[in-house]
Amino acid sequence: MAVSSSTASRKFLQKAKSVTDSDILNGRDLYELQRAVKDKEVNILFGNTKCTPIAKDEDVAFVRCGFPVYDRVGYHRYGFMGYHGGIYLTDLITNAILEWGERG
């Protein structure tokens, strides 16, 4: 697993370290994220639309989240917080895995 943020932040780094011992890419770019996805043999990628080429190149399941998501309609209307948000996120993850499996 790899955790990444394109904006360097001490607070992000502290919070990420409190929940995982995985590699944390703090203030890194998409090239470094793609290298981490490849090196860590990641199976699923969570990110905005700008991560789409990484998911395709590395053949991993992809869940669009964050900002911006401009290649899908309606994403801005649904949140990931609370009960309904959790169900919605679970659906997105499941559908991403199913879609990835169909590509085979």
HELIX and SHEET records of a PDB file:
HELIX    1   1 ARG A   10  VAL A   19  1                                  10    
HELIX    2   2 LEU A   30  ASP A   39  1                                  10    
HELIX    3   3 THR A   49  CYS A   51  5                                   3    
HELIX    4   4 THR A   52  GLU A   58  1                                   7    
HELIX    5   5 TYR A   75  ARG A   77  5                                   3    
HELIX    6   6 GLY A   82  ARG A  103  1                                  22    
SHEET    1   A 2 ALA A   2  SER A   5  0                                        
SHEET    2   A 2 ASP A  23  ASN A  26  1                                        
SHEET    1   B 2 ILE A  44  GLY A  47  0                                        
SHEET    2   B 2 ALA A  61  ARG A  64  1                                        
END                                                                             
